[in-house]
Amino acid sequence: MKKYNFGEDESYLLEQNLLGIDNFADLELAEQFAFTVRSLEIECGKYTIDSFNLASLMALHHYLFQDIYQFAGEIRKVQLIKGDTRFCQMQYILSMCEKLFTELAQEGEWPTVEIAAQRLAYYKSELNIIHPFREGNGRAIRLFIHAYAKSKGYNWDFVKLERDGYMQAMIDAVLDTNKLQNIFLHTLQKGDFPQF
């Protein structure tokens, strides 16, 4: 959970946590624990992602972070910048989501892993740049994209991701998705796969 560079993020997250935690280090640990428990519940089938629209993404975010943040599942109402990346302006989030989720709903079949990698890199990078939530975007979007890939007949084995390379590919994907496509290409399988 890295800070966004507005200088008020740690205090905002502390104010919004449901556990009364008053220091950021403990909040990070609590958030990691809460997310791990909820993502394991998804893996075990206690929660399923079976539709792919904004309401479904918001519900997923709420499910993942309901134990820790008051704003779980809510679209952010602040501007966000992380490093050199400026995310979608808050006033355009809904219109950008409407456009992207319309594309996603009209997406055809993916006959090859190469096509799947290209399309998943596109959707993942677009959702990331929209960054609809105040915190927890990367984790919620990763699980959402995993479920979407599954609906298309592919398993995205994101456990194999090398963190630094993946993070750099996500940063680069603002302008060029080639590195992210390559990561998908090497972590996708077509056919039988685990439920999660």
N, C-alpha and C positions, 0 to 999 in steps of 0.2 A: 504494500500500500504506500506508494510514493506520493509525496506532496505535489500538488499543483502550485504554480508559483504566484499565487495571489497573497500569500502571507497570512491568510486567515483559515486555511484548510484544517490544520490540526485542531484549532479551537472549535471550528464548526462541527467536525466529526465528534469531538468530545461532547459537545452540547447535544448532539443528536443521538448519542448512543443510549440504548435502553437499559444498560446494566449499571449506570451510575459510575462508570470508570472515569477517573480524573487525570490519568496520564496516558500519553500517546503510545508508549511502549506496551503497556498492558492492553490497550485497545487493539493494537495490531495483533497481539497474541489471541485475544478473544475473538477477533474477526476471523483469523485463520482457523481457529477451532470450530466456530459456528459454520463457516463455509464448508469445512471438511465434512462435518456431520451431515449437512444438507446435501452435499454432492454425493456422499455415500448412499444416502437415501434414494437419490435419483438412480444411482448404479444398481441398487437392489429393487428398483421398480416401484418404490413407494410414491414417486412423482414422475409423471411422463410428460414429455414435450411432444404433442401430437398435432399441433398446428403452428404455422409459421407466419405470424403477423405481429404487429406491434403489441397488441394486447397479450399475446403469448409470451413475448420477450419481457414485458413488464411483469407478468405473473411469475415468470421464472426468476427474475431479479428479486421480487418480493419473497419468493420461497427461499432463495439462497441467503438473503440478508435480513429476514424478518426478526431474527433473534437478537440482532445487534443494532440496527438503525431504524429510526422513526421514518425515514424517507424511502425505505425499501419499496421498490416497484414504482416509484414516482419519477416522472420526467424532471430533469434538473431545471432550475430557474436562475442559474448563474452562468456567466461565460467561463470557459475553461481553457487554460493553456498549460501544456506539460512540456518542459524543455523548449524546443523550438517549434513544437506542433501546436497550432491553434485549432481547436475543435469547432464543429458547427456552432454558429451563433444560436443562442437558446431560442430566439424567436422563429428560427427556421427548422427546428428539430422535427416538429410534426409533419410539415410539408415534405421534408427530405425523407422521412420515414415512409410516408404515404407512397412516394415515388419508388423507393427501393423495395418495399414490400409488395407493391404491384408487380414489379419485375420478378421478384422471387416467386410469386404465385404463378406467373406465366412461364416460368423456366421449364424448358423441355427436358428430355432424357439425356443422360450423359453416357454415351456408348464406350468411352475410353477414360482411363485414369487421367490422361493428359487434359481432356476437356473438363473433367471433374476438378482437377487441381486449379485450372484457370478460373473456373466459375466460383469456386470456394474462396480463392484468393481475392477475387473481386468483391464478393459479398462481405467477407470478413473485414477487408480494408475499408469498405464503405460504412459498415456499421461502426467500426472503430472511429472513423473520422466524425461521424454523427455524435458518438459518445453520449447516448441519451440520459445516462444517470450521473448522479453526483459522485459516486464511488462504486467500484465493483464492476465496471464495464467489461474489462478484459475477461474476467472469469465467467460472467453471464453470457457474453457473446461467444466465448469458446465452447461452452456447453450447448448453446443454441445452434451453432454451426455444426457441431458434432452430430446433433440430432437431425439436422437438415441433411447432412451428408448421408446419414443412415437411411433417411426416407428416400434417397436417390439410389440406394443399393451399395453404398460405400462406407467403410469404417475408417474414421480418422483417428489414428493411434497417437494422440497428442502426448501421451506419456513419454514417447520417444524424443520429444522436442528437446533440443539443446537450448537452454534458456537465453543465453546472450545472443546467439545467432537468430533465434526467433524474435527477440525484442528488437534487434536491429532491422530484421526484415519487416516488422510491423511499422517501424519508423520510416523506412524507405518506401513502404507501400503507399504513403501519402502521395508520392509522385510516380512510383514505379513498382508494380507488383511482382516483378520477375523473381526476386529472392523468395517471396512468400509462396509463389506458385511452385518453386522448386522444393520448398519445405513440404508443401502438400503432396507433391508428386512422390516424395520419399516416405510419407507417413500415411498414405491412403492405400486401402485394399478394397478390391471389388469382391462381393460375394458374402459368404458366411462370416459373421463377426459377433462379438459379445454384445449384450444388451446395452451397456453403457456407452 
